[in-house]
């Protein structure tokens, strides 16, 4: 039954994808007004001196550009000319660095809040004030104090990742069944042992939910952060290609961003499924 549902869902997805590509092709099939370009610049951009195509590239053109990037994803021809593989690697490394720091901070504090009503009330005002602040609002302060664009981007990823994990961890810990905690008290288990052997397994699905939300937010924010700080990364690549008026490369990068984001989400979903338990 499940295989049948999966097969049907896959067929529907393929149908929707085909309809989308068809509509995209039809929408970009017309020719717009001719635009004159400098011959040298046109050669660099892979266009003719008089560009008569639609302003928006079609699926065939984007597919050809994707294939070009896949054939040589790690080329390095200078500061502003690196392969998509290198750009994505820098972005993923920054996301993972900020995300892992957030894990190391959010989960212990979440346990503290969930296990202690006193600390929950004491820390709640700080959380409610800091949580709504846009992560990018911290970027100027990070650049001013840290004076390193790469580390500043990691700091912004940390800021945006910490709140969903902290809140979900606190909620999961506070929601552990009282009878399980009473059994631990009856067995005279220490608070640390209780947290490790009883609370953590019970709260793990909720904690993983927060971690899954955080990795998605982190991947969203890194693109905007790299647009601001420049250097190397998929966000900077998008901004640089826009400045070069290479819409084909912009669309290609957007597709790669989506694929990597889906891969990260599916990885966290697998981990979440591994720790799930039946009530």
C-alpha positions as CSV (number, residue, x, y, z in Angstrom):
1,X,0.0,0.0,0.0
2,X,2.8,2.4,1.0
3,X,4.8,1.5,-2.2
4,X,1.7,2.2,-4.3
5,X,1.2,5.6,-2.6
6,X,4.8,6.5,-3.1
7,X,4.7,5.5,-6.8
8,X,1.5,7.6,-7.4
9,X,3.0,10.5,-5.6
10,X,6.1,10.3,-7.7
11,X,4.1,10.2,-10.9
12,X,2.1,13.2,-9.8
13,X,5.4,15.0,-9.0
14,X,6.7,14.2,-12.5
15,X,3.5,15.5,-14.0
16,X,3.6,18.7,-12.1
17,X,7.3,19.1,-13.0
18,X,6.5,18.6,-16.7
19,X,3.7,21.1,-16.6
20,X,6.0,23.7,-14.9
21,X,8.8,23.2,-17.4
22,X,6.3,23.4,-20.3
23,X,4.8,26.6,-19.0
24,X,8.4,28.0,-18.4
25,X,9.3,27.1,-22.0
26,X,6.2,28.7,-23.5
27,X,6.6,31.8,-21.4
28,X,10.2,32.3,-22.5
29,X,9.9,31.2,-26.1
30,X,9.1,34.6,-27.5
31,X,11.8,37.1,-28.5
32,X,12.1,40.4,-26.9
33,X,13.6,43.6,-28.3
34,X,17.2,43.4,-29.4
35,X,19.7,44.6,-26.9
36,X,23.2,45.7,-28.2
37,X,26.2,44.6,-26.1
38,X,29.8,45.2,-26.3
39,X,31.3,42.4,-28.4
40,X,34.0,41.4,-25.8
41,X,31.4,41.4,-22.9
42,X,29.0,39.5,-25.1
43,X,31.6,36.9,-25.8
44,X,32.4,36.6,-22.0
45,X,28.7,36.2,-21.2
46,X,28.1,33.6,-24.0
47,X,25.7,35.9,-25.9
48,X,25.8,37.5,-29.3
49,X,26.5,41.2,-29.7
50,X,22.8,41.8,-30.5
51,X,20.9,39.8,-28.0
52,X,17.4,39.1,-29.3
53,X,16.3,36.4,-26.8
54,X,13.8,36.8,-24.1
55,X,15.1,38.5,-21.0
56,X,14.3,35.3,-19.0
57,X,16.3,32.2,-20.1
58,X,14.3,29.1,-20.9
59,X,14.6,25.6,-19.4
60,X,16.9,24.4,-22.2
61,X,19.4,27.2,-21.6
62,X,19.3,26.7,-17.9
63,X,19.8,22.9,-18.3
64,X,22.8,23.5,-20.5
65,X,24.3,25.8,-17.9
66,X,23.7,23.3,-15.1
67,X,25.5,20.7,-17.1
68,X,28.4,23.0,-17.6
69,X,28.7,23.6,-13.8
70,X,28.3,19.9,-13.1
71,X,31.2,19.0,-15.5
72,X,33.6,21.2,-13.6
73,X,32.2,22.2,-10.3
74,X,35.5,23.0,-8.5
75,X,37.3,25.2,-10.9
76,X,39.1,28.2,-9.5
77,X,40.1,31.0,-11.9
78,X,40.4,33.8,-9.4
79,X,38.5,35.7,-6.7
80,X,35.3,36.2,-8.6
81,X,35.4,33.1,-10.8
82,X,35.0,29.9,-8.8
83,X,32.9,26.8,-9.5
84,X,29.6,26.2,-7.9
85,X,31.0,23.3,-6.0
86,X,33.5,25.6,-4.3
87,X,30.8,28.2,-3.6
88,X,28.4,25.6,-2.1
89,X,31.2,24.1,0.0
90,X,32.0,27.4,1.6
91,X,28.3,28.1,2.3
92,X,27.7,24.6,3.8
93,X,30.9,24.8,5.9
94,X,29.7,28.2,7.4
95,X,26.2,26.8,8.0
96,X,27.5,23.7,9.7
97,X,29.9,25.7,11.9
98,X,27.3,28.1,13.1
99,X,24.7,25.3,13.4
100,X,26.9,23.1,15.6
101,X,27.8,26.0,17.9
102,X,24.1,26.6,18.2
103,X,23.5,22.9,19.1
104,X,26.2,23.1,21.8
105,X,24.6,26.2,23.3
106,X,20.8,25.7,22.8
107,X,20.4,22.1,23.9
108,X,22.0,22.5,27.4
109,X,20.2,25.8,28.0
110,X,17.0,24.2,26.8
111,X,17.5,21.3,29.3
112,X,18.1,23.9,32.1
113,X,14.9,25.8,31.2
114,X,12.8,22.7,30.8
115,X,14.0,21.2,34.1
116,X,13.9,24.3,36.2
117,X,10.8,26.5,36.5
118,X,12.9,29.2,38.2
119,X,15.4,29.4,35.3
120,X,12.5,29.2,32.8
121,X,10.9,32.4,34.2
122,X,14.3,34.1,34.7
123,X,15.4,33.6,31.1
124,X,12.1,34.0,29.4
125,X,12.3,37.9,29.1
126,X,15.7,37.6,27.4
127,X,14.5,35.0,25.0
128,X,11.4,37.0,24.1
129,X,13.4,40.1,23.4
130,X,16.2,38.5,21.4
131,X,14.2,35.9,19.5
132,X,12.3,38.4,17.2
133,X,15.4,40.2,16.1
134,X,16.3,39.5,12.5
135,X,19.6,37.6,12.2
136,X,20.8,40.0,9.6
137,X,20.3,42.9,12.0
138,X,23.3,41.5,13.9
139,X,25.6,41.5,10.8
140,X,26.8,45.2,11.1
141,X,27.6,44.6,14.8
142,X,29.4,41.3,14.0
143,X,31.4,42.9,11.2
144,X,32.4,45.8,13.5
145,X,33.5,43.6,16.4
146,X,34.8,40.5,14.7
147,X,36.2,42.2,11.7
148,X,36.1,39.0,9.6
149,X,33.3,38.4,7.1
150,X,33.4,34.7,7.2
151,X,33.3,34.5,11.0
152,X,30.6,37.1,11.0
153,X,28.5,35.0,8.7
154,X,29.0,32.0,11.1
155,X,27.9,34.2,14.0
156,X,24.7,35.1,12.1
157,X,24.0,31.5,11.4
158,X,24.4,30.7,15.1
159,X,22.0,33.5,16.1
160,X,19.3,32.3,13.7
161,X,19.8,28.6,14.6
162,X,19.8,28.8,18.3
163,X,16.2,29.9,19.0
164,X,14.1,27.0,17.4
165,X,16.4,24.4,19.1
166,X,16.4,26.1,22.5
167,X,12.6,26.5,22.5
168,X,11.8,23.0,21.2
169,X,14.3,21.5,23.7
170,X,12.8,23.4,26.6
171,X,9.3,22.3,25.5
172,X,10.3,18.7,25.0
173,X,12.1,18.5,28.4
174,X,9.2,20.1,30.2
175,X,6.7,17.8,28.6
176,X,8.3,14.5,29.8
177,X,5.7,12.4,31.6
178,X,5.7,12.9,35.3
179,X,5.4,9.2,36.0
180,X,8.7,8.5,34.2
181,X,10.4,11.1,36.4
182,X,8.8,9.7,39.5
183,X,10.2,6.2,38.6
184,X,13.7,7.8,38.3
185,X,13.2,9.4,41.8
186,X,12.1,6.1,43.2
187,X,15.3,4.5,41.8
188,X,17.3,7.4,43.3
189,X,18.8,8.4,40.0
190,X,21.0,11.5,40.0
191,X,19.7,14.6,38.1
192,X,22.4,14.0,35.5
193,X,21.6,10.4,35.0
194,X,17.9,11.2,34.9
195,X,18.5,13.8,32.2
196,X,20.6,11.3,30.2
197,X,18.6,8.1,30.6
198,X,15.1,9.4,30.9
199,X,14.6,12.9,29.7
200,X,16.8,12.9,26.7
201,X,15.2,9.8,25.0
202,X,11.7,11.1,25.8
203,X,12.4,14.6,24.5
204,X,14.6,13.6,21.5
205,X,11.8,13.8,18.8
206,X,10.9,17.3,19.9
207,X,14.6,18.3,20.0
208,X,15.2,16.9,16.5
209,X,12.2,18.9,15.3
210,X,13.8,22.1,16.5
211,X,17.1,21.1,14.9
212,X,15.3,20.4,11.6
213,X,13.7,23.8,11.7
214,X,17.0,25.5,12.5
215,X,19.0,23.9,9.7
216,X,16.4,25.2,7.2
217,X,16.5,28.7,8.6
218,X,20.3,28.6,8.6
219,X,20.4,27.7,5.0
220,X,18.0,30.5,4.2
221,X,20.0,33.1,6.1
222,X,23.4,32.2,4.7
223,X,22.4,33.3,1.2
224,X,21.4,36.7,2.4
225,X,24.4,37.0,4.7
226,X,26.9,36.2,2.0
227,X,25.3,38.7,-0.3
228,X,26.1,41.3,2.4
229,X,29.6,40.2,3.3
230,X,30.9,39.2,-0.2
231,X,33.9,36.9,-0.6
232,X,33.0,33.3,-1.5
233,X,29.8,31.4,-1.1
234,X,26.6,30.7,-3.0
235,X,24.9,33.9,-1.8
236,X,27.8,36.0,-3.1
237,X,27.8,34.0,-6.3
238,X,24.1,34.9,-6.9
239,X,24.8,38.6,-6.2
240,X,27.9,38.6,-8.4
241,X,26.1,36.9,-11.3
242,X,23.2,39.4,-11.0
243,X,25.7,42.3,-11.2
244,X,27.1,40.5,-14.4
245,X,23.5,40.3,-15.7
246,X,23.8,36.5,-16.0
247,X,20.3,35.6,-15.2
248,X,20.9,32.0,-16.3
249,X,23.6,31.6,-13.6
250,X,21.3,33.2,-11.1
251,X,18.5,30.7,-11.8
252,X,21.1,27.8,-11.8
253,X,22.3,28.9,-8.4
254,X,18.7,29.1,-7.1
255,X,18.1,25.5,-8.2
256,X,21.3,24.3,-6.5
257,X,20.3,26.2,-3.3
258,X,17.0,24.4,-3.3
259,X,18.5,21.0,-3.9
260,X,21.0,21.4,-1.1
261,X,18.3,22.7,1.2
262,X,16.2,19.7,0.5
263,X,19.1,17.4,1.2
264,X,19.8,19.0,4.6
265,X,16.1,18.8,5.5
266,X,15.9,15.1,4.5
267,X,19.0,14.3,6.5
268,X,17.4,15.8,9.6
269,X,14.1,14.1,8.8
270,X,15.9,10.7,8.8
271,X,17.5,11.5,12.1
272,X,14.1,12.5,13.5
273,X,12.6,9.3,12.3
274,X,15.3,7.3,13.9
275,X,14.6,8.7,17.4
276,X,10.8,8.7,17.0
277,X,8.9,6.3,19.3
278,X,5.3,5.2,19.6
279,X,3.2,6.4,22.5
